[in-house]
């Protein structure tokens, strides 16, 4: 059977999430995580479904992609299909043809596992390496140190506070209380927690969303933010420690996070919270 590319629709999001959960594994290269879809769900189920692409053979999903912003395809592939030539060539053909609805024409970027065959084929088609990212990982075998600040789980009653800190932490963010509720209504959020850190004055100073992929699998921090008025006071380390502890409670084997390598402050913050650097990764980009 040939490879079939598809937009799964709202009803197919569960199957895509199940595939992503199955593919998470210790030692695997940095890849799309169920939490990435969960965080995207802040735009609603229909928008999430419109941004997801799947590729299957004989009814089995072999690759899942997320259009995470204009011209950015975040792609991951089943571990036993990463060197599958038929799949890789179909992926390369699909991203090259705007009429296939995977990527628009013009400048575009693709994130894919570094051991996948598409990493070899895309440069042959004119794609080039982009700026590096640094993945980081913290083992959760042992208990996590106390973060040293008050941490609260952000349920519906704290959604407004969570959204306010997030908007302050990320320039241009449009995250709102309503978007928090849309995210929390998504099926991926059953394996997630939102946390808020408070300082000694009772101000909300940092937030994180953590996403489990199931017991014994890596869990994701996405996103992590510190209020712009409370930076350089150790709150990034504190919220990262709290995130790791929450993932351990959810049964995750490790906590993972990624940041642009150019953001040396963020890399140092995660390292101070016990995260270890993993080999850098690079998206592949196509010029306009």
C-alpha positions as CSV (number, residue, x, y, z in Angstrom):
1,X,0.0,0.0,0.0
2,X,1.1,3.5,-0.7
3,X,1.5,6.3,1.8
4,X,-1.7,8.3,2.4
5,X,-1.5,11.9,3.6
6,X,-4.4,13.3,5.5
7,X,-5.9,16.1,7.6
8,X,-7.4,14.0,10.5
9,X,-10.2,16.4,11.5
10,X,-11.4,16.9,15.1
11,X,-12.5,13.2,15.4
12,X,-9.0,12.1,14.3
13,X,-7.0,14.1,16.9
14,X,-7.2,11.3,19.5
15,X,-5.5,8.9,17.1
16,X,-2.8,11.3,16.3
17,X,-2.2,12.0,20.1
18,X,-2.1,8.2,20.7
19,X,0.6,7.8,18.0
20,X,2.7,10.7,19.5
21,X,2.4,9.1,23.0
22,X,3.5,5.7,21.7
23,X,6.6,7.2,20.0
24,X,8.0,9.0,23.0
25,X,10.9,7.1,24.4
26,X,14.0,7.7,26.5
27,X,17.0,8.1,24.3
28,X,14.9,9.2,21.3
29,X,15.9,12.3,19.5
30,X,14.0,15.5,20.2
31,X,10.6,15.3,18.5
32,X,7.0,16.5,18.5
33,X,5.4,15.7,21.8
34,X,1.7,15.2,22.7
35,X,2.1,18.4,24.8
36,X,2.9,20.4,21.7
37,X,-0.6,19.6,20.4
38,X,-2.0,20.2,23.8
39,X,-0.5,23.7,24.0
40,X,-1.8,24.5,20.5
41,X,-5.3,23.5,21.6
42,X,-5.6,26.9,23.2
43,X,-6.9,28.0,19.8
44,X,-9.6,25.4,20.0
45,X,-10.2,21.9,18.7
46,X,-11.1,22.9,15.2
47,X,-8.0,25.1,14.8
48,X,-5.8,22.3,16.2
49,X,-7.3,19.8,13.8
50,X,-6.7,22.2,10.9
51,X,-3.1,22.4,11.8
52,X,-2.4,18.7,12.1
53,X,-1.3,16.4,9.3
54,X,-0.8,12.6,9.3
55,X,0.8,10.1,6.9
56,X,-0.3,6.5,7.1
57,X,0.3,3.1,5.4
58,X,-2.3,0.3,5.7
59,X,-4.2,2.3,8.3
60,X,-1.3,2.9,10.6
61,X,0.0,6.4,11.3
62,X,3.7,6.7,10.4
63,X,4.2,10.5,10.8
64,X,2.4,13.4,12.4
65,X,3.0,17.0,11.6
66,X,1.8,20.2,13.3
67,X,1.7,23.6,11.5
68,X,2.9,25.5,14.5
69,X,2.9,29.0,13.0
70,X,3.2,30.5,9.5
71,X,5.4,28.3,7.4
72,X,6.6,26.0,10.3
73,X,5.9,22.3,10.2
74,X,6.9,20.4,13.3
75,X,7.1,16.8,12.2
76,X,7.8,13.5,13.9
77,X,7.9,9.9,12.6
78,X,7.4,6.5,14.1
79,X,10.7,5.1,15.3
80,X,10.6,2.1,12.9
81,X,9.8,4.4,9.9
82,X,12.4,7.1,10.2
83,X,14.5,5.5,7.5
84,X,11.6,4.4,5.4
85,X,12.4,5.7,1.9
86,X,8.8,5.7,0.6
87,X,7.6,7.7,3.5
88,X,10.5,10.1,3.4
89,X,10.1,10.8,-0.3
90,X,6.4,11.3,0.1
91,X,7.0,13.8,2.9
92,X,9.6,15.7,0.8
93,X,7.2,15.8,-2.2
94,X,4.3,17.0,0.0
95,X,6.1,19.9,1.6
96,X,7.4,21.1,-1.8
97,X,3.9,21.4,-3.3
98,X,1.7,24.1,-1.8
99,X,-1.3,22.7,-3.5
100,X,-1.1,19.6,-1.2
101,X,-1.9,21.8,1.8
102,X,1.0,20.8,4.0
103,X,3.1,24.0,3.7
104,X,2.4,27.3,1.9
105,X,4.7,28.5,-0.8
106,X,7.6,30.8,0.1
107,X,9.8,30.7,3.1
108,X,9.2,27.7,5.3
109,X,10.9,25.6,8.0
110,X,10.6,22.0,9.1
111,X,11.5,20.4,12.4
112,X,12.1,16.7,12.2
113,X,14.0,14.0,14.2
114,X,17.7,14.3,13.5
115,X,17.9,10.5,12.6
116,X,15.1,10.6,10.1
117,X,15.8,10.1,6.4
118,X,14.0,13.4,5.5
119,X,17.0,15.1,7.1
120,X,19.1,13.7,4.3
121,X,16.7,14.3,1.5
122,X,15.5,17.8,2.2
123,X,18.9,19.4,1.6
124,X,19.0,17.7,-1.8
125,X,15.7,19.5,-2.5
126,X,17.2,22.9,-1.6
127,X,16.5,23.1,2.1
128,X,19.3,24.3,4.4
129,X,20.1,24.2,8.2
130,X,18.6,27.0,10.3
131,X,19.5,28.3,13.7
132,X,20.3,25.7,16.4
133,X,18.1,24.7,19.3
134,X,19.2,23.1,22.6
135,X,17.1,20.3,24.0
136,X,17.5,19.6,27.7
137,X,16.5,16.7,29.8
138,X,16.2,16.0,33.6
139,X,16.0,12.4,34.9
140,X,13.1,11.9,37.3
141,X,14.3,8.7,39.0
142,X,15.0,10.6,42.2
143,X,12.9,13.1,44.0
144,X,13.2,16.7,42.9
145,X,14.5,19.5,45.2
146,X,12.0,21.9,46.7
147,X,11.7,25.0,44.5
148,X,11.8,27.3,47.5
149,X,8.7,29.3,46.5
150,X,4.9,28.7,46.8
151,X,3.6,26.7,43.8
152,X,-0.1,26.5,43.0
153,X,-1.8,24.3,40.4
154,X,-3.7,26.6,38.1
155,X,-7.2,25.3,37.7
156,X,-10.1,27.4,36.3
157,X,-10.1,29.7,39.2
158,X,-6.5,30.7,38.5
159,X,-6.7,30.8,34.7
160,X,-6.7,34.6,34.6
161,X,-3.6,34.8,36.7
162,X,-1.8,32.2,34.6
163,X,-2.7,34.0,31.4
164,X,-1.5,37.4,32.8
165,X,1.9,36.1,33.7
166,X,2.2,34.3,30.4
167,X,1.4,37.4,28.4
168,X,4.0,39.4,30.4
169,X,6.6,36.7,29.8
170,X,6.2,36.5,26.1
171,X,6.1,39.6,23.9
172,X,3.2,39.6,21.5
173,X,1.4,36.8,23.3
174,X,-2.4,36.7,22.8
175,X,-3.0,34.1,25.5
176,X,-6.1,34.8,27.5
177,X,-8.3,33.2,30.2
178,X,-10.6,32.0,27.5
179,X,-7.7,30.3,25.7
180,X,-6.7,28.6,28.9
181,X,-10.2,27.1,29.1
182,X,-10.0,26.0,25.5
183,X,-6.7,24.3,26.1
184,X,-7.9,22.7,29.3
185,X,-10.9,21.3,27.4
186,X,-8.7,19.4,25.0
187,X,-8.1,15.7,25.4
188,X,-4.3,16.2,25.7
189,X,-4.9,18.2,28.9
190,X,-5.9,15.0,30.8
191,X,-2.2,14.4,31.1
192,X,-1.2,18.0,32.0
193,X,-0.9,20.5,34.8
194,X,-0.5,24.3,34.8
195,X,1.6,25.7,37.6
196,X,2.0,29.2,39.0
197,X,4.9,30.3,41.2
198,X,4.4,33.1,43.8
199,X,7.0,35.3,45.5
200,X,7.2,36.3,49.1
201,X,4.9,39.2,48.5
202,X,2.2,36.9,47.0
203,X,2.7,38.1,43.4
204,X,2.4,35.5,40.6
205,X,5.9,35.6,39.1
206,X,6.2,32.5,36.8
207,X,4.2,29.9,35.0
208,X,4.6,26.6,33.3
209,X,2.4,24.0,31.6
210,X,3.7,20.4,31.9
211,X,2.5,17.5,29.7
212,X,2.8,13.8,30.4
213,X,3.0,11.3,27.6
214,X,2.1,8.5,30.0
215,X,3.9,6.6,32.8
216,X,7.5,5.8,32.0
217,X,7.8,8.3,29.2
218,X,9.4,11.7,28.9
219,X,7.2,14.6,29.9
220,X,7.3,18.1,28.4
221,X,7.6,21.7,29.7
222,X,5.7,23.9,27.3
223,X,5.7,26.8,27.8
224,X,7.8,28.2,30.7
225,X,7.7,31.9,31.4
226,X,8.7,34.4,34.0
227,X,6.9,37.8,34.5
228,X,9.0,40.6,33.0
229,X,9.0,42.5,36.3
230,X,10.3,39.5,38.3
231,X,13.2,38.3,36.2
232,X,16.8,37.5,37.4
233,X,15.5,36.5,40.8
234,X,15.7,32.7,40.5
235,X,12.0,32.2,39.5
236,X,12.9,30.5,36.3
237,X,14.8,27.8,38.2
238,X,12.0,27.5,40.8
239,X,9.3,27.0,38.2
240,X,11.4,24.5,36.3
241,X,12.0,22.5,39.5
242,X,8.3,22.6,40.2
243,X,7.6,21.4,36.7
244,X,9.9,18.5,37.0
245,X,8.3,17.5,40.4
246,X,4.8,17.6,38.8
247,X,5.9,15.4,35.9
248,X,7.4,12.9,38.4
249,X,4.1,12.8,40.2
250,X,2.4,12.2,36.8
251,X,4.7,9.2,36.3
252,X,7.0,10.7,33.7
253,X,10.5,9.1,33.4
254,X,12.1,12.4,32.6
255,X,11.4,16.1,32.0
256,X,12.3,17.6,28.6
257,X,12.4,21.2,27.3
258,X,13.9,23.0,24.4
259,X,15.1,26.6,23.8
260,X,17.0,28.4,21.0
261,X,20.7,27.9,21.6
262,X,21.1,31.7,21.3
263,X,19.1,32.1,24.5
264,X,22.0,31.3,26.8
265,X,20.2,32.6,29.8
266,X,17.4,30.1,29.4
267,X,19.9,27.2,28.9
268,X,21.7,28.2,32.1
269,X,18.4,28.4,34.0
270,X,17.4,24.9,33.0
271,X,20.8,23.6,33.8
272,X,20.6,25.2,37.3
273,X,17.4,23.2,37.8
274,X,19.2,19.9,37.0
275,X,18.5,19.6,33.3
276,X,21.3,18.3,31.1
277,X,22.0,19.6,27.6
278,X,21.4,17.1,24.8
279,X,22.9,17.5,21.3
280,X,21.8,20.6,19.4
281,X,19.2,20.2,16.7
282,X,18.4,22.4,13.7
283,X,15.3,23.0,11.7
284,X,15.6,22.9,7.9
285,X,14.5,26.0,6.1
286,X,13.5,26.9,2.5
287,X,14.0,30.5,1.4
288,X,11.2,32.4,-0.2
